[in-house]
Amino acid sequence: MGTRILVIDDEEFIREDIQETLEDAGYIVDLAEDGESAWALLQQQSTGYSTIILDRMMPNMSGMALLAMIKADYQLQHLPVILQTAKVSKEDIIEGLNAGAYYYLPKPYELEQLLAIVKAAIIKNNEYQYLHHQLSSVDEALGSLTLIKTGNLECQLRTRKEAIAISTVLSHICPNPQNAEVMLFELLVNAIEHGNLGFTYQEKTDLLDVENWYEVVQQRLEMEEYRTKVVKLRVSISSDEVQFRIEDEGAGFDWKPYLDFSTRERILDNHGRGIAICNHDTGFSIQYLEKGNIVVATLPLE
């Protein structure tokens, strides 16, 4: 079964242009002309779509209203949504991204730009789907266990595979494991790739377009200068909060632009939203320390 994408736009010619472009690239495309018909499709295919291309301004139910329904649905909340619109002011972009859109695509745009963003969205969705599958498996394994309610835990890791395993298991400490799993995975992978392995933002932008990113990461992990670098994770659990402290051995970075969703400078980039998602969409408060090689994620417990 191929990769399925839902395209929602009230303009027929736009739907057809996007459909032709995506189908030529090998994707399966479903079309909806408004939010209500799109929602009906999403309820039928709750786990079937790899990404959604959503027009912001539509009659009856706006794209923003549909986006709010998607983000409120447990099965759909982490499905990447590409919000396309002619509303491109700074305020409009921030509003769309803060509402949960993973990508904001200003009209008019080149169809090649759309394809690049669709590819990145699908990669991200595949990561999340794999994480959630792992989470379900661990749910079954831990069904008869009682997790520690207070105390500390420390561990070290080097690879994406280890990040997946640790995120899956430790997310069960939190009231909403699915959100905690996404938060831990994003921050741990960021510490591995950009921290210990030293990939710059621009390097990842370029490599995601032309290379198998996972193979590139694995090759660098095996290089002599990176083999001994580890990410340290410390978990502190008290009666009123859970705190994850992640420290890498990198040179640090200017983290301030990444805590919130960017505006026009980076909205067409194929990555760079993970930290903002952790800070806005998972319930955790994210704080970077020192030179940016330490991040603390805190979740209050009600």
C-alpha positions in Angstrom: 0.0 0.0 0.0 1.4 3.4 -1.0 1.8 6.6 1.0 -1.6 8.4 1.2 -2.0 12.1 1.5 -5.2 14.1 2.1 -5.5 17.4 0.2 -8.2 19.9 1.4 -9.0 23.0 -0.7 -12.2 24.7 -1.8 -10.6 25.7 -5.2 -11.0 22.8 -7.6 -8.1 23.8 -9.9 -5.7 24.0 -6.9 -6.8 20.5 -5.7 -6.2 19.1 -9.2 -2.8 20.7 -9.5 -1.6 19.4 -6.2 -3.1 16.0 -6.9 -1.4 15.7 -10.3 2.0 16.7 -8.8 1.7 14.3 -5.9 0.5 11.4 -8.0 3.3 11.9 -10.5 5.7 11.6 -7.5 4.1 8.2 -6.6 1.7 9.2 -3.8 -1.9 8.2 -3.3 -4.1 11.3 -3.0 -7.6 11.8 -1.5 -9.3 15.1 -2.1 -11.8 17.1 0.0 -13.4 20.5 -0.9 -14.2 21.6 2.7 -13.4 20.9 6.3 -16.6 18.8 6.9 -15.9 16.3 4.1 -12.2 16.2 5.1 -13.2 15.4 8.7 -15.4 12.5 7.6 -12.4 11.1 5.6 -10.1 11.5 8.6 -12.5 9.6 10.8 -12.6 6.7 8.2 -8.8 6.8 7.7 -7.6 7.7 11.2 -4.2 6.1 10.7 -4.1 6.0 7.0 -2.7 9.4 6.0 0.9 10.3 6.2 0.3 14.0 5.9 -2.4 16.6 5.2 -2.3 19.6 2.9 -4.9 22.0 4.3 -6.1 25.3 2.9 -6.5 27.9 5.7 -9.4 29.9 4.2 -12.4 27.8 3.3 -16.2 28.4 3.6 -18.3 26.5 6.2 -15.5 25.1 8.2 -12.2 27.0 8.0 -8.8 25.3 7.8 -8.0 26.6 11.3 -11.2 25.1 12.7 -10.4 21.7 11.1 -6.8 22.0 12.4 -8.1 22.5 16.0 -10.2 19.3 15.6 -7.2 17.3 14.3 -5.0 18.5 17.2 -7.7 17.6 19.7 -8.0 14.0 18.4 -5.8 11.5 20.2 -5.3 9.4 17.0 -4.5 12.4 14.8 -2.8 15.0 17.0 0.8 14.2 15.8 -0.1 13.8 12.1 1.9 16.5 10.2 -0.4 19.2 8.7 0.9 21.5 5.9 -1.2 24.7 6.1 -1.3 26.5 2.8 -2.6 30.0 2.5 -2.3 33.5 1.0 -2.3 35.0 4.6 1.4 35.5 5.1 1.8 38.2 7.6 4.0 37.5 10.6 1.0 37.3 12.9 -0.9 34.9 10.5 2.2 32.6 10.3 2.7 32.5 14.1 -1.0 31.9 14.6 -1.0 28.9 12.2 2.1 27.3 13.6 1.0 27.8 17.2 -2.3 26.2 16.3 -0.5 23.0 15.5 0.4 23.2 11.8 3.7 21.5 11.2 4.5 23.4 8.1 3.2 26.7 6.8 3.2 27.1 3.0 2.6 30.6 1.7 0.8 31.0 -1.6 1.9 31.3 -4.3 4.6 28.6 -4.1 6.5 26.3 -6.5 5.2 22.8 -6.6 8.8 21.6 -6.1 8.7 23.4 -2.7 5.5 21.5 -1.9 7.1 18.1 -2.8 10.1 18.8 -0.6 7.9 19.7 2.4 5.6 16.7 1.8 8.7 14.4 1.8 9.9 15.9 5.1 6.4 15.6 6.6 6.2 12.0 5.6 9.5 11.2 7.2 8.4 12.9 10.4 5.1 11.0 10.4 6.9 7.7 9.8 9.0 8.4 12.8 6.0 9.2 15.0 4.1 6.1 13.8 7.0 3.9 14.6 7.3 5.5 18.0 3.6 5.0 18.7 3.8 1.4 17.6 6.6 0.8 20.0 4.6 2.5 22.7 1.7 0.1 22.2 4.1 -2.8 22.5 5.6 -1.5 25.7 2.1 -0.8 27.1 1.4 -4.5 26.9 4.7 -5.5 28.4 4.3 -3.0 31.3 0.6 -3.7 31.9 1.2 -5.6 35.2 4.0 -3.3 36.5 3.8 -0.3 38.8 6.2 2.5 37.8 8.3 4.3 40.4 6.5 7.4 41.6 9.4 9.3 43.1 13.2 9.2 42.7 15.9 9.6 40.1 17.1 7.7 37.1 20.2 8.2 35.0 21.2 6.7 31.7 23.4 7.3 28.6 22.9 6.8 24.9 24.5 7.3 21.5 22.1 6.3 18.7 18.7 7.0 17.3 17.7 3.4 18.1 18.6 3.9 21.7 16.6 7.2 21.7 13.6 5.4 20.5 13.8 2.7 23.1 14.4 5.1 26.0 11.7 7.5 24.9 9.2 4.6 24.6 9.9 3.2 28.1 10.3 6.4 30.1 7.3 8.0 28.5 5.2 5.8 30.8 6.3 7.8 33.8 4.1 10.6 32.5 0.3 11.0 32.5 0.2 11.2 28.6 2.8 8.8 27.4 2.3 9.6 23.7 3.1 13.3 24.2 6.0 12.5 26.5 7.4 10.0 23.9 7.4 12.6 21.2 9.0 15.2 23.5 11.8 12.8 24.6 12.5 11.5 21.1 12.8 15.0 19.6 15.1 16.3 22.3 17.3 13.2 22.5 17.7 13.0 18.7 18.5 16.7 18.6 21.2 16.1 21.2 22.6 13.2 19.2 22.5 14.7 15.7 23.2 18.4 16.3 25.0 18.1 19.6 27.3 15.1 19.6 27.6 14.6 15.9 27.8 18.3 15.1 25.4 18.5 12.1 24.5 22.1 11.4 21.0 23.2 10.7 21.9 23.9 7.1 23.6 20.5 6.7 20.5 18.7 7.7 18.4 20.9 5.4 20.5 20.0 2.4 21.0 16.3 3.3 17.2 15.6 3.8 16.6 16.7 0.3 19.2 14.5 -1.4 20.3 11.7 0.9 19.1 9.0 3.2 19.5 11.0 6.4 19.5 7.9 8.7 22.5 6.4 6.7 24.4 9.7 6.9 23.9 9.8 10.7 25.0 6.2 11.1 28.1 6.9 9.1 29.1 9.8 11.3 28.4 7.7 14.5 31.0 5.3 13.3 33.7 7.9 12.8 36.5 7.8 15.3 36.0 11.3 16.7 32.3 10.7 17.5 32.4 7.1 18.8 32.9 7.9 22.5 30.4 10.8 22.7 27.3 10.1 24.7 24.1 11.9 25.6 23.3 11.8 29.4 19.7 11.7 30.5 18.7 12.3 34.1 15.1 11.8 35.2 13.8 13.3 38.4 10.3 12.3 39.7 8.6 14.0 42.6 5.1 14.3 43.8 4.3 17.4 41.8 6.5 17.2 38.6 8.5 15.0 36.3 11.8 16.5 35.0 14.1 15.2 32.2 17.6 16.7 32.0 19.4 16.0 28.7 23.1 16.9 28.2 25.2 16.3 25.1 28.9 16.8 24.5 28.5 19.2 21.6 29.6 22.8 21.3 26.1 24.2 22.0 23.9 26.4 19.8 21.8 29.5 19.9 18.6 27.8 21.1 16.4 30.9 21.4 14.9 31.0 17.9 13.9 27.3 18.1 11.8 27.4 21.3 8.9 29.1 19.4 7.7 28.5 15.9 9.7 30.5 13.4 8.2 33.0 11.0 9.1 33.7 7.3 12.8 33.0 7.8 12.4 29.2 8.2 8.9 28.3 7.3 9.8 26.6 4.0 12.7 24.6 5.6 12.2 20.8 5.8 13.0 20.5 9.5 13.6 22.6 12.6 10.3 22.5 14.4 11.0 19.7 16.9 12.0 21.9 19.9 9.0 24.2 19.4 6.7 21.2 19.2 8.1 19.9 22.5 7.6 23.4 24.1 4.1 24.0 22.8 2.3 20.7 22.0 3.3 18.2 24.6 2.6 19.9 27.9 6.2 20.2 28.9 8.1 23.4 29.6 11.5 23.4 27.8 14.5 25.3 29.2 18.0 25.4 27.7 21.0 25.9 30.0 24.6 26.9 29.7 25.7 27.1 26.0 22.8 25.2 24.8 24.1 21.6 25.3 21.8 21.0 28.3 18.0 21.1 28.1 15.5 20.5 30.9 11.9 19.4 30.2 9.5 19.8 33.1 5.9 18.5 33.3 3.8 19.5 36.3 1.7 16.7 37.8 -1.8 17.5 38.7 
